[in-house]
């Protein structure tokens, strides 16, 4: 468990739950799902002390649910956001990861699809406290904690230029969510590279594509990612609607913070929509490549059948001439003539050449352009 006391120019981290709020700023309690379940009574008591209320039972179930999709809920005292990550984990699966299949590519597909982490991260946003529940060894929590430490250690000039500390628990929550969504960019590049490689194989007439199981797994994974992004977009849209209904600020500083929350929320939503757009474009590209592959195979089959049909038509008259002279009649023209064989061969050759020229002129023997 990591507990941060955050103010405009300072950051303090401990591993113990606080007994009181700091004079300025807010508190971020970041714990894993196992820690939240094991220390639930202490966390509830801390929230009662710091905020004057506790989490309701249904929200506790949501924070402990490993299969819950992204969604947003609220009470009159705090907001709850569950957000499924789209980052690619390079390490082994977390200990609290669901044992059931989370992605349809469980037994196939490229390595990058097998590394997609879709574990949910829960946020309970109070006035001066942010409680976040993460999977074990959550890279998003550790990465943003490092960013907070760097921002706290930066000079006042650096903070003024953009390395500002989060002004409120809601601002902190949006920044962490923003980092989760941006984590998809590297995954997007790897997915694009993998699908481009498959498309080149599908459209190359000299290669025989046989990786259909991996391609199907990739398409199913992209469809699953699309569903995850849709849930994320719906959750952020619900948060934005609630944010619009917050009471008006009584001073310019609070009003500015509220405006910045709205801007950051819309920015997160725009990033999610970019992810959705790209995933759908990858799905369409994979589908188009498969259709073009089968169209090319159909055209190649038509070329082969056309050539075979033309060759068969060339040899049919030759078989007819050979059949006529192979009849068992005693008197057949040219059968006993000295030059009969050569006359027959010349006629057969003339018929064959004539048919080849006719078929070539009609492009029955021409190879279609690629």
C-alpha positions in Angstrom: 0.0 0.0 0.0 1.3 3.4 -1.0 -0.1 6.6 0.7 0.8 10.0 -0.7 0.1 13.4 0.8 0.0 15.9 -2.1 0.1 19.6 -2.0 1.0 22.3 -4.6 4.7 22.1 -3.9 5.3 19.0 -1.8 4.9 15.3 -1.8 5.1 12.8 1.1 4.8 9.1 0.8 4.2 6.5 3.6 3.0 3.0 3.8 0.6 3.6 6.7 -2.9 4.9 6.5 -3.2 8.5 7.7 -5.0 9.5 10.8 -5.8 13.0 9.7 -5.8 15.2 6.5 -2.8 17.4 5.8 -3.2 21.1 6.3 -3.1 21.7 2.6 -3.6 19.5 -0.4 -5.1 16.0 -0.5 -4.3 12.3 0.1 -4.0 9.5 -2.4 -4.4 6.0 -1.0 -3.2 3.5 -3.6 -3.5 -0.2 -2.8 -3.8 -3.5 -4.6 -6.9 -5.5 -4.7 -5.6 -8.0 -2.1 -4.5 -5.2 0.2 -7.9 -3.5 -0.1 -9.7 -6.8 0.7 -7.3 -7.6 3.6 -7.4 -4.1 5.1 -11.0 -3.2 4.3 -12.0 -2.5 7.9 -8.9 -0.2 8.4 -9.5 1.6 5.1 -13.2 2.2 5.9 -12.2 3.5 9.4 -9.7 5.9 7.7 -12.3 7.1 5.3 -14.7 7.7 8.2 -12.0 9.7 10.0 -10.8 11.7 7.0 -14.1 12.2 5.1 -16.8 11.5 7.5 -18.3 8.6 5.5 -17.5 5.2 4.2 -17.8 3.3 0.9 -21.2 1.6 0.4 -21.3 -2.1 0.1 -22.1 -2.2 -3.6 -19.1 0.0 -4.4 -16.8 -2.2 -2.4 -18.0 -5.2 -4.5 -17.3 -3.2 -7.6 -13.7 -2.4 -6.4 -13.1 -6.1 -5.7 -14.6 -7.4 -8.9 -11.9 -8.5 -11.3 -14.3 -9.0 -14.2 -16.2 -5.7 -14.0 -16.2 -3.5 -17.2 -15.4 0.2 -17.1 -18.3 2.1 -15.6 -19.1 5.2 -13.5 -21.3 5.6 -10.4 -21.7 8.3 -7.8 -23.2 9.2 -4.5 -23.9 12.6 -2.9 -20.5 12.5 -1.2 -18.1 10.7 -3.6 -17.8 9.4 -7.2 -16.7 5.9 -8.2 -15.0 5.2 -11.5 -13.9 1.7 -12.6 -11.5 1.8 -15.6 -10.0 -1.1 -17.5 -6.5 -0.6 -18.6 -5.3 -0.9 -22.2 -1.6 -1.0 -21.4 0.5 -4.0 -22.6 2.2 -5.7 -19.7 5.6 -7.2 -20.4 5.9 -9.2 -17.3 4.0 -12.3 -16.0 0.4 -12.0 -15.2 -0.6 -10.6 -11.9 -1.4 -12.8 -9.0 -4.9 -11.4 -8.7 -5.5 -11.6 -12.5 -8.7 -13.6 -13.4 -8.0 -17.2 -14.0 -10.6 -17.4 -16.7 -10.0 -16.3 -20.3 -9.9 -12.6 -20.5 -9.1 -12.2 -24.2 -10.2 -14.4 -27.1 -6.6 -14.9 -28.2 -5.7 -17.2 -25.2 -4.3 -20.0 -27.4 -3.1 -18.1 -30.5 -2.2 -14.9 -32.1 0.9 -12.7 -32.0 2.7 -12.1 -28.7 1.5 -8.5 -28.4 -2.1 -9.7 -28.2 -1.3 -12.1 -25.4 0.2 -9.3 -23.4 -2.9 -7.0 -23.4 -3.7 -6.3 -19.7 -7.4 -5.6 -19.2 -7.5 -5.6 -15.4 -9.9 -3.0 -13.9 -8.6 -0.1 -11.7 -11.1 1.4 -9.3 -11.1 5.0 -8.1 -13.2 6.4 -5.3 -13.0 10.3 -5.5 -13.8 12.2 -2.3 -13.3 15.9 -1.7 -9.7 15.6 -0.4 -9.1 11.9 -0.7 -8.5 9.6 -3.6 -8.7 5.9 -3.0 -7.5 3.7 -5.9 -7.6 -0.1 -6.1 -5.1 -1.6 -8.6 -4.1 -5.1 -9.7 -0.9 -6.4 -8.3 2.3 -4.6 -9.5 0.2 -2.1 -11.4 2.5 -0.3 -13.8 0.2 2.7 -14.1 0.2 3.4 -10.4 4.0 3.0 -10.1 4.7 5.1 -13.2 2.5 8.0 -12.1 3.9 7.8 -8.5 7.3 8.2 -10.1 6.1 11.2 -12.1 4.7 12.8 -9.0 8.1 12.4 -7.3 9.8 14.0 -10.2 7.3 16.9 -10.3 7.8 17.4 -6.5 11.6 17.4 -7.0 11.4 19.8 -9.9 12.1 23.5 -9.5 9.4 26.1 -9.3 10.2 27.1 -12.9 9.7 23.6 -14.1 6.4 23.3 -12.3 5.3 26.6 -13.8 6.1 25.3 -17.3 3.9 22.2 -17.0 5.0 19.8 -14.2 2.2 20.9 -11.9 1.1 18.8 -9.0 -2.6 17.6 -9.2 -4.8 20.2 -7.6 -7.5 17.8 -6.4 -8.3 14.1 -6.1 -10.4 14.4 -9.3 -7.5 15.9 -11.1 -5.2 13.1 -9.9 -7.7 10.5 -11.0 -8.0 11.9 -14.5 -4.2 12.1 -14.9 -3.8 8.4 -14.0 -6.6 7.5 -16.4 -5.0 9.6 -19.1 -1.8 7.7 -18.6 -3.6 4.4 -18.9 -5.2 5.4 -22.2 -1.9 6.8 -23.6 -0.4 3.4 -22.8 -2.3 2.0 -25.7 -0.2 4.0 -28.2 2.7 1.6 -28.1 0.3 -1.4 -28.4 -1.3 0.3 -31.3 2.0 0.6 -33.2 2.8 -3.1 -32.6 -0.7 -4.2 -33.7 -0.4 -2.1 -36.9 3.0 -3.6 -37.6 1.7 -7.1 -37.1 -1.4 -6.6 -39.3 0.6 -4.9 -42.0 2.9 -8.0 -42.1 -0.1 -10.3 -42.4 -1.6 -8.1 -45.2 1.5 -8.3 -47.2 1.5 -12.1 -46.9 -2.2 -12.3 -47.8 -1.7 -10.1 -50.9 1.5 -11.8 -52.1 0.6 -14.4 -54.8 4.0 -16.2 -54.3 3.3 -17.1 -50.6 0.8 -19.5 -49.2 -0.8 -17.9 -46.1 -1.6 -20.6 -43.4 -1.7 -18.5 -40.2 -5.5 -18.3 -40.2 -5.9 -19.2 -36.5 -3.6 -16.3 -35.5 -5.4 -13.9 -37.8 -8.8 -15.0 -36.4 -7.5 -14.5 -32.9 -6.3 -11.1 -33.7 -9.6 -10.1 -35.2 -11.4 -11.4 -32.1 -9.0 -9.5 -29.8 -9.5 -6.3 -31.8 -13.3 -6.7 -31.4 -12.8 -7.3 -27.7 -10.7 -4.1 -27.4 -13.4 -2.2 -29.2 -15.9 -3.3 -26.5 -13.5 -2.3 -23.8 -13.0 1.1 -25.3 -16.8 1.6 -25.7 -17.2 0.9 -22.0 -14.4 3.3 -21.2 -16.0 6.0 -23.3 -19.4 5.6 -21.7 -17.8 5.8 -18.2 -15.9 9.0 -19.0 -19.0 10.5 -20.6 -21.0 9.8 -17.5 -18.2 11.5 -15.4 -18.3 14.6 -17.7 -22.1 14.9 -17.3 -21.7 14.7 -13.5 -18.9 17.2 -13.6 -21.1 19.7 -15.4 -23.6 19.5 -12.6 -21.1 20.4 -9.9 -22.1 23.6 -8.0 -20.6 26.9 -9.2 -17.4 27.9 -7.7 -17.3 30.8 -5.2 -13.9 32.1 -6.2 -11.8 32.4 -9.4 -9.2 29.8 -8.3 -11.9 27.1 -7.7 -13.6 28.0 -10.9 -10.3 27.6 -12.8 -9.7 24.2 -11.2 -13.2 23.2 -12.3 -12.6 24.3 -15.8 -9.3 22.5 -16.0 -11.1 19.3 -14.8 -13.6 19.7 -17.7 -10.8 20.3 -20.2 -8.8 17.3 -18.9 -11.9 15.1 -19.0 -12.7 16.0 -22.6 -9.0 15.3 -23.5 -9.2 11.8 -21.9 -12.5 11.2 -23.9 -10.8 12.4 -27.1 -7.9 10.0 -26.6 -10.3 7.1 -26.0 -12.2 8.0 -29.2 -8.9 7.9 -31.1 -8.2 4.5 -29.7 -11.7 3.3 -30.7 -11.2 4.8 -34.2 -7.9 3.1 -34.7 -9.1 -0.3 -33.4 -12.0 -0.2 -35.8 -9.7 0.8 -38.6 -7.5 -2.2 -37.9 -10.5 -4.5 -37.9 -11.6 -3.1 -41.2 -8.1 -3.5 -42.6 -7.8 -7.1 -41.5 -11.3 -7.8 -43.1 -10.4 -6.1 -46.3 -7.1 -7.9 -46.6 -8.9 -11.3 -46.2 -11.4 -10.4 -48.8 -8.7 -9.2 -51.2 -6.8 -12.4 -50.6 -9.7 -14.6 -51.5 -10.5 -12.4 -54.5 -6.9 -12.8 -55.7 -7.1 -16.5 -55.2 -10.3 -16.6 -57.2 -8.8 -14.7 -60.0 -5.8 -17.0 -60.0 -8.0 -20.0 -60.1 -10.0 -18.5 -63.0 -6.7 -17.9 -64.9 -5.7 -21.5 -64.4 -9.0 -22.9 -65.5 -9.1 -20.6 -68.6 -5.7 -21.8 -69.6 -6.5 -25.5 -69.1 -9.8 -25.1 -71.0 -8.0 -23.4 -73.9 -5.4 -26.2 -74.0 -8.1 -28.8 -73.9 -9.9 -27.1 -76.8 -6.6 -27.1 -78.8 -6.1 -30.8 -78.4 -9.7 -31.9 -79.1 -9.4 -31.5 -82.9 -6.1 -33.4 -82.8 -7.7 -36.2 -80.9 -10.5 -36.2 -83.6 -8.0 -36.5 -86.5 -6.1 -39.3 -84.6 -9.4 -41.1 -83.9 -10.5 -40.9 -87.6 -7.2 -42.5 -88.8 -7.4 -45.1 -86.1 -10.7 -46.6 -87.3 -10.6 -50.3 -88.4 -11.9 -49.7 -91.9 -10.0 -51.3 -94.8 -10.3 -48.4 -97.1 -9.5 -45.0 -95.6 -8.1 -42.0 -97.6 -4.3 -41.6 -97.3 -4.1 -44.7 -95.0 -1.9 -46.6 -97.5 -0.3 -43.5 -99.1 3.5 -43.0 -98.7 3.0 -39.4 -97.5 -0.2 -40.1 -95.5 1.4 -39.9 -92.1 3.1 -36.6 -92.9 -0.1 -35.1 -94.4 -1.9 -36.1 -91.1 0.8 -34.6 -89.0 0.9 -31.4 -91.0 -2.9 -31.0 -90.8 -2.8 -31.6 -87.0 0.0 -29.1 -86.6 -1.8 -26.5 -88.7 -5.0 -26.9 -86.7 -3.1 -26.6 -83.4 -1.2 -23.4 -84.5 -4.4 -21.9 -85.9 -6.3 -22.5 -82.6 -3.3 -21.2 -80.5 -3.3 -18.0 -82.6 -7.1 -17.6 -82.3 -7.1 -18.1 -78.5 -4.1 -15.8 -78.0 -5.8 -13.1 -80.0 -8.9 -13.5 -77.8 -6.6 -13.4 -74.7 -7.7 -16.9 -73.6 -4.0 -17.8 -73.1 -2.9 -14.3 -71.8 -2.1 -14.0 -68.1 -4.1 -11.4 -66.3 -2.1 -8.5 -64.8 -1.5 -8.4 -61.1 
